[in-house]
Amino acid sequence: KVISYPIPDQKGSGLCLRQCYGSTGHGTTDWRGGRSYITVHISYEDCGFVEGTKPIIGTHLNGDNYMFHTVGGSSAYTWSHSHRFVVHLRWDHGTSSHSNNYDMRSYADTHNWRIDWVATGYIC
């Protein structure tokens, strides 16, 4: 994770916003799931956001190949007060023959899929 310096918020109340960046890692992502879907749990606890607030989170599926056969890589699902989020991936059944022929978790590991992310939240 990389944590940036605070940035001024639009209300002019000082340096209360922080951007925090991270990645699940090239070839080291702890994918859970199986044949037709996978998930990964990501913590932003080290970012230091104010307790009880939810940051704005952006995600991106990255890797060596075939990410375009999936849906869900840019969607982060958060829970209140947990300092973590989940990304759910599934095969895009409309464009992919992979959905019937390949185990998604094995495919993700073989092609070094990872989630790169950025979170922006309040620190004061």
BAVO-605462 format. One line per field, with one value per atom (N, C-alpha, C): residue in one letter; atom name; x, y, z; residue number from 0. Coordinates in Angstrom, 2 decimals, decimal comma. Example, Ala and Ser with C-alpha at 12.3 -4.5 7.8 and 13.67 -1.06 7.14 Angstrom:
BEGIN
rest	[a  a  a  s  s  s]
atom	[N  CA  C  N  CA  C]
u	[13,19  12,30  13,20  12,85  13,67  12,90]
v	[-5,69  -4,50  -3,30  -2,25  -1,06  0,03]
w	[7,80  7,80  7,80  7,08  7,14  7,87]
nr	[0  0  0  1  1  1]
// end
This chain:
BEGIN
rest	[k  k  k  v  v  v  i  i  i  s  s  s  y  y  y  p  p  p  i  i  i  p  p  p  d  d  d  q  q  q  k  k  k  g  g  g  s  s  s  g  g  g  l  l  l  c  c  c  l  l  l  r  r  r  q  q  q  c  c  c  y  y  y  g  g  g  s  s  s  t  t  t  g  g  g  h  h  h  g  g  g  t  t  t  t  t  t  d  d  d  w  w  w  r  r  r  g  g  g  g  g  g  r  r  r  s  s  s  y  y  y  i  i  i  t  t  t  v  v  v  h  h  h  i  i  i  s  s  s  y  y  y  e  e  e  d  d  d  c  c  c  g  g  g  f  f  f  v  v  v  e  e  e  g  g  g  t  t  t  k  k  k  p  p  p  i  i  i  i  i  i  g  g  g  t  t  t  h  h  h  l  l  l  n  n  n  g  g  g  d  d  d  n  n  n  y  y  y  m  m  m  f  f  f  h  h  h  t  t  t  v  v  v  g  g  g  g  g  g  s  s  s  s  s  s  a  a  a  y  y  y  t  t  t  w  w  w  s  s  s  h  h  h  s  s  s  h  h  h  r  r  r  f  f  f  v  v  v  v  v  v  h  h  h  l  l  l  r  r  r  w  w  w  d  d  d  h  h  h  g  g  g  t  t  t  s  s  s  s  s  s  h  h  h  s  s  s  n  n  n  n  n  n  y  y  y  d  d  d  m  m  m  r  r  r  s  s  s  y  y  y  a  a  a  d  d  d  t  t  t  h  h  h  n  n  n  w  w  w  r  r  r  i  i  i  d  d  d  w  w  w  v  v  v  a  a  a  t  t  t  g  g  g  y  y  y  i  i  i  c  c  c]
atom	[N  CA  C  N  CA  C  N  CA  C  N  CA  C  N  CA  C  N  CA  C  N  CA  C  N  CA  C  N  CA  C  N  CA  C  N  CA  C  N  CA  C  N  CA  C  N  CA  C  N  CA  C  N  CA  C  N  CA  C  N  CA  C  N  CA  C  N  CA  C  N  CA  C  N  CA  C  N  CA  C  N  CA  C  N  CA  C  N  CA  C  N  CA  C  N  CA  C  N  CA  C  N  CA  C  N  CA  C  N  CA  C  N  CA  C  N  CA  C  N  CA  C  N  CA  C  N  CA  C  N  CA  C  N  CA  C  N  CA  C  N  CA  C  N  CA  C  N  CA  C  N  CA  C  N  CA  C  N  CA  C  N  CA  C  N  CA  C  N  CA  C  N  CA  C  N  CA  C  N  CA  C  N  CA  C  N  CA  C  N  CA  C  N  CA  C  N  CA  C  N  CA  C  N  CA  C  N  CA  C  N  CA  C  N  CA  C  N  CA  C  N  CA  C  N  CA  C  N  CA  C  N  CA  C  N  CA  C  N  CA  C  N  CA  C  N  CA  C  N  CA  C  N  CA  C  N  CA  C  N  CA  C  N  CA  C  N  CA  C  N  CA  C  N  CA  C  N  CA  C  N  CA  C  N  CA  C  N  CA  C  N  CA  C  N  CA  C  N  CA  C  N  CA  C  N  CA  C  N  CA  C  N  CA  C  N  CA  C  N  CA  C  N  CA  C  N  CA  C  N  CA  C  N  CA  C  N  CA  C  N  CA  C  N  CA  C  N  CA  C  N  CA  C  N  CA  C  N  CA  C  N  CA  C  N  CA  C  N  CA  C  N  CA  C  N  CA  C  N  CA  C  N  CA  C  N  CA  C  N  CA  C  N  CA  C  N  CA  C  N  CA  C  N  CA  C  N  CA  C  N  CA  C  N  CA  C  N  CA  C  N  CA  C  N  CA  C  N  CA  C  N  CA  C]
u	[0,83  0,00  0,86  0,39  1,03  0,01  0,40  -0,50  0,04  -0,80  -0,36  -0,51  0,05  -0,15  -1,60  -2,12  -3,49  -3,66  -4,85  -5,16  -6,32  -6,35  -7,44  -8,78  -9,81  -11,13  -11,77  -12,87  -13,49  -14,15  -14,41  -15,06  -14,05  -12,76  -11,73  -11,50  -11,91  -11,78  -10,43  -9,49  -8,16  -7,75  -6,73  -6,16  -6,77  -8,03  -8,74  -8,97  -8,59  -8,75  -7,41  -7,44  -6,24  -6,57  -5,61  -5,72  -4,76  -5,25  -4,48  -4,57  -3,45  -3,39  -2,92  -3,35  -2,87  -3,12  -2,62  -2,79  -2,80  -3,57  -3,57  -2,32  -1,58  -0,29  -0,28  0,72  0,91  1,26  0,34  0,58  0,43  -0,03  -0,15  -1,54  -2,51  -3,86  -4,53  -5,17  -5,86  -7,30  -7,46  -8,79  -9,55  -10,83  -11,71  -12,84  -13,34  -14,42  -14,06  -14,56  -14,34  -14,54  -15,35  -15,48  -16,05  -17,13  -17,81  -17,67  -17,14  -16,96  -15,79  -15,20  -14,18  -14,37  -13,85  -13,88  -12,52  -12,25  -11,07  -11,46  -11,00  -11,25  -10,03  -10,25  -9,16  -9,37  -8,31  -8,37  -7,75  -8,40  -7,81  -7,61  -7,51  -7,38  -6,16  -5,05  -3,83  -3,90  -4,97  -5,09  -5,37  -5,89  -6,10  -7,32  -8,34  -9,55  -10,32  -11,12  -11,91  -12,86  -12,91  -13,79  -15,24  -15,95  -17,37  -17,65  -16,61  -16,82  -16,44  -17,02  -16,71  -15,96  -14,79  -14,07  -14,71  -14,35  -14,69  -13,61  -14,03  -13,08  -13,22  -12,09  -12,04  -11,18  -11,61  -10,85  -10,65  -9,63  -9,30  -8,71  -9,26  -8,70  -7,53  -6,39  -5,18  -4,59  -3,69  -3,05  -2,37  -2,01  -1,27  -2,17  -3,40  -4,22  -5,65  -6,57  -7,95  -8,85  -8,48  -9,36  -10,65  -10,61  -11,79  -12,93  -12,70  -13,75  -14,55  -14,31  -14,95  -15,79  -16,65  -17,37  -17,18  -17,18  -17,12  -15,82  -14,78  -13,48  -13,40  -14,38  -14,37  -15,44  -15,95  -16,99  -16,49  -16,50  -16,09  -17,32  -17,48  -18,59  -18,04  -18,58  -18,06  -19,11  -18,61  -19,46  -19,18  -20,19  -20,01  -19,03  -18,14  -17,23  -16,30  -16,01  -15,17  -13,76  -13,51  -12,21  -11,77  -12,74  -12,40  -13,50  -13,16  -14,14  -13,87  -14,84  -14,76  -15,00  -14,26  -14,51  -14,94  -16,08  -16,62  -16,42  -15,84  -15,68  -16,45  -17,00  -17,61  -17,32  -17,47  -17,29  -18,40  -18,07  -19,06  -19,68  -20,83  -21,46  -21,86  -22,00  -22,39  -21,29  -20,04  -18,93  -17,88  -18,03  -16,93  -17,31  -16,53  -16,67  -15,98  -15,19  -14,47  -15,41  -16,60  -17,51  -17,88  -17,84  -18,20  -17,00  -15,83  -14,67  -13,54  -13,51  -12,36  -12,77  -12,01  -12,19  -11,62  -12,45  -12,04  -10,89  -10,92  -9,84  -8,50  -8,47  -7,23  -6,76  -7,71  -7,39  -6,79  -7,39  -6,89  -5,46  -5,20  -3,85  -2,85  -3,23  -2,35  -1,98  -2,92  -2,69  -2,40  -2,08  -1,61  -2,58  -3,87  -4,84  -4,66  -4,92  -4,87  -5,86  -6,17  -6,99  -6,10  -6,00  -5,34  -6,46  -6,20  -7,26  -6,76  -7,69  -7,42  -8,63  -8,37  -9,43  -9,16  -10,20  -10,11  -11,09  -10,57  -11,43  -10,94  -11,75  -11,45  -10,52  -9,56  -8,67  -8,87  -9,76  -10,08  -11,48]
v	[-1,18  0,00  1,24  2,25  3,55  4,53  5,30  6,29  7,66  8,49  9,82  10,81  11,97  13,05  13,51  14,10  14,61  15,66  15,72  16,72  17,58  18,87  19,73  19,24  19,31  18,95  20,18  20,00  21,08  22,12  21,79  22,74  23,68  23,42  24,28  24,11  22,96  22,76  22,19  22,21  21,75  20,50  19,88  18,71  17,44  17,20  16,08  14,88  14,97  13,83  13,16  11,86  11,09  10,09  9,89  8,81  7,72  6,50  5,32  4,35  3,80  2,93  1,55  0,53  -0,80  -1,77  -2,98  -4,05  -5,37  -6,32  -7,64  -8,43  -7,95  -8,52  -9,39  -9,19  -9,96  -11,41  -12,31  -13,72  -14,14  -13,22  -13,56  -13,31  -13,03  -12,71  -13,94  -13,77  -14,86  -14,95  -15,48  -15,64  -16,73  -16,51  -17,52  -17,77  -18,96  -19,29  -20,50  -20,53  -21,72  -21,53  -22,41  -22,53  -21,29  -20,74  -19,67  -18,29  -18,21  -16,90  -16,98  -15,83  -15,73  -14,41  -14,34  -13,12  -12,91  -11,68  -11,37  -10,32  -10,51  -9,58  -8,70  -7,39  -6,42  -5,50  -5,31  -4,44  -3,08  -2,02  -0,68  -0,12  -0,98  -0,59  0,30  0,04  0,81  2,23  2,56  3,89  4,98  4,63  5,60  6,49  6,02  6,82  6,90  7,96  8,19  7,00  6,51  5,40  5,75  4,82  5,01  5,68  6,04  6,62  5,60  5,76  4,88  5,68  5,23  5,93  5,66  6,48  6,21  5,27  4,14  3,12  2,87  2,86  2,49  1,25  0,32  -0,91  -1,17  -1,97  -2,32  -3,73  -4,59  -5,93  -5,83  -6,34  -6,30  -7,71  -7,96  -9,26  -9,42  -10,68  -10,95  -11,11  -11,61  -11,90  -12,24  -12,08  -12,56  -11,92  -10,78  -10,10  -9,63  -9,41  -8,89  -9,90  -11,14  -12,15  -12,12  -11,13  -11,10  -9,85  -9,88  -8,70  -8,61  -7,38  -7,18  -6,60  -6,54  -6,09  -4,64  -3,85  -2,43  -2,11  -3,15  -2,94  -3,39  -2,47  -2,78  -2,79  -3,84  -3,95  -3,77  -2,78  -2,48  -2,78  -2,94  -3,11  -1,98  -1,54  -0,48  -0,91  -0,02  -0,16  -1,38  -1,88  -3,07  -2,81  -1,66  -1,32  -2,32  -2,90  -3,80  -3,80  -4,31  -4,44  -5,74  -6,11  -7,35  -7,04  -7,72  -7,65  -9,04  -9,09  -10,35  -10,35  -11,41  -11,56  -12,78  -12,67  -13,83  -13,74  -14,87  -14,87  -14,04  -13,33  -12,61  -13,62  -14,13  -15,19  -14,73  -13,44  -12,93  -12,96  -12,90  -12,81  -13,89  -14,75  -15,65  -17,11  -17,86  -19,32  -19,90  -19,08  -19,52  -19,95  -19,39  -19,64  -21,10  -21,84  -23,26  -24,18  -23,65  -24,52  -24,39  -23,31  -23,06  -22,77  -23,28  -22,96  -21,56  -20,65  -19,25  -19,03  -19,70  -19,51  -19,95  -21,08  -21,55  -20,59  -20,09  -19,15  -17,87  -17,37  -16,15  -16,34  -17,49  -17,76  -17,91  -18,64  -18,87  -17,57  -16,65  -15,40  -14,21  -14,50  -13,48  -12,31  -12,61  -11,54  -10,95  -9,66  -8,96  -7,80  -7,27  -6,07  -4,92  -3,89  -2,64  -1,71  -0,95  -0,13  1,19  2,12  3,42  3,73  4,25  4,65  6,10  6,93  8,31  8,50  8,92  9,07  10,14  10,40  11,43  10,88  11,72  11,37  12,31  13,28  14,18  14,73]
w	[0,00  0,00  0,00  -0,70  -0,69  -0,15  0,81  1,39  1,05  0,40  -0,01  1,13  0,91  1,87  1,80  2,87  2,84  1,73  1,17  0,15  0,62  0,25  0,71  0,18  1,02  0,53  -0,11  -0,81  -1,56  -0,66  0,57  1,48  2,12  1,89  2,43  3,91  4,46  5,90  6,30  5,41  5,77  5,00  5,52  4,86  5,44  5,11  5,74  4,83  3,57  2,67  2,40  2,27  1,96  0,86  -0,04  -1,02  -0,62  -0,71  -0,33  -1,50  -1,94  -3,10  -2,69  -3,43  -3,13  -4,27  -4,09  -5,07  -4,32  -4,83  -4,21  -4,61  -5,58  -5,93  -7,17  -8,00  -9,23  -8,87  -9,14  -8,87  -7,42  -6,55  -5,13  -4,57  -5,42  -4,95  -4,36  -3,22  -2,54  -3,04  -4,26  -4,84  -4,12  -3,91  -3,32  -4,31  -4,34  -5,26  -6,10  -7,32  -8,11  -9,59  -10,15  -11,60  -12,29  -11,79  -12,52  -11,88  -10,67  -10,03  -9,05  -8,75  -7,72  -6,98  -5,77  -4,98  -4,33  -3,95  -3,17  -2,13  -0,90  0,20  0,37  0,45  0,50  1,70  2,48  3,65  3,33  3,81  3,74  5,15  6,11  7,52  7,76  7,07  7,27  6,70  6,00  5,39  6,42  7,58  8,64  8,48  7,79  7,63  8,95  9,09  10,28  10,50  11,72  12,09  11,78  11,19  10,90  9,56  8,81  7,48  6,42  5,24  4,12  3,06  2,66  1,60  0,24  -0,73  -2,12  -2,65  -3,23  -3,66  -5,16  -5,84  -7,25  -7,40  -8,24  -8,44  -9,93  -10,22  -11,60  -11,62  -12,46  -12,65  -13,61  -13,19  -13,99  -14,05  -14,97  -15,08  -16,42  -16,75  -17,98  -19,21  -19,02  -20,19  -19,79  -20,72  -20,68  -19,62  -19,08  -18,13  -18,79  -20,11  -20,82  -20,89  -20,49  -20,46  -19,16  -18,30  -16,99  -16,81  -15,79  -15,32  -13,80  -13,29  -11,85  -11,33  -12,14  -11,67  -11,26  -11,65  -11,28  -10,22  -9,57  -8,55  -7,19  -6,23  -4,86  -3,97  -3,20  -2,26  -0,86  -0,13  1,21  2,27  3,49  4,66  5,63  6,33  7,31  8,40  8,73  9,88  9,78  8,60  8,52  8,01  7,40  6,82  5,76  5,06  3,96  2,92  1,76  0,69  -0,06  -0,89  -1,65  -3,12  -3,99  -5,43  -5,87  -6,59  -7,13  -8,64  -9,17  -10,62  -11,09  -12,27  -12,92  -14,41  -15,10  -16,54  -17,18  -18,25  -19,05  -20,01  -19,67  -20,47  -21,86  -22,05  -23,36  -24,40  -23,95  -24,92  -24,73  -23,75  -23,42  -23,51  -24,27  -24,27  -23,04  -22,35  -21,17  -20,04  -20,00  -18,89  -18,76  -19,83  -19,78  -19,75  -20,06  -20,27  -19,26  -18,49  -17,62  -16,18  -15,25  -13,84  -13,62  -13,18  -13,09  -12,10  -10,98  -9,99  -10,55  -11,23  -11,85  -12,93  -13,70  -14,77  -14,20  -13,12  -12,49  -11,98  -11,38  -10,87  -12,02  -13,07  -14,21  -14,92  -15,00  -15,73  -14,82  -13,55  -12,60  -12,45  -12,37  -12,16  -10,77  -10,68  -9,40  -9,45  -8,29  -8,19  -7,71  -8,53  -8,13  -7,66  -6,61  -6,03  -5,49  -5,37  -4,74  -3,86  -2,68  -1,75  -1,33  -1,32  -0,89  0,26  1,40  2,56  3,52  4,53  5,52  6,62  7,01  8,11  9,31  9,17  10,30  10,11]
nr	[0  0  0  1  1  1  2  2  2  3  3  3  4  4  4  5  5  5  6  6  6  7  7  7  8  8  8  9  9  9  10  10  10  11  11  11  12  12  12  13  13  13  14  14  14  15  15  15  16  16  16  17  17  17  18  18  18  19  19  19  20  20  20  21  21  21  22  22  22  23  23  23  24  24  24  25  25  25  26  26  26  27  27  27  28  28  28  29  29  29  30  30  30  31  31  31  32  32  32  33  33  33  34  34  34  35  35  35  36  36  36  37  37  37  38  38  38  39  39  39  40  40  40  41  41  41  42  42  42  43  43  43  44  44  44  45  45  45  46  46  46  47  47  47  48  48  48  49  49  49  50  50  50  51  51  51  52  52  52  53  53  53  54  54  54  55  55  55  56  56  56  57  57  57  58  58  58  59  59  59  60  60  60  61  61  61  62  62  62  63  63  63  64  64  64  65  65  65  66  66  66  67  67  67  68  68  68  69  69  69  70  70  70  71  71  71  72  72  72  73  73  73  74  74  74  75  75  75  76  76  76  77  77  77  78  78  78  79  79  79  80  80  80  81  81  81  82  82  82  83  83  83  84  84  84  85  85  85  86  86  86  87  87  87  88  88  88  89  89  89  90  90  90  91  91  91  92  92  92  93  93  93  94  94  94  95  95  95  96  96  96  97  97  97  98  98  98  99  99  99  100  100  100  101  101  101  102  102  102  103  103  103  104  104  104  105  105  105  106  106  106  107  107  107  108  108  108  109  109  109  110  110  110  111  111  111  112  112  112  113  113  113  114  114  114  115  115  115  116  116  116  117  117  117  118  118  118  119  119  119  120  120  120  121  121  121  122  122  122  123  123  123]
// end
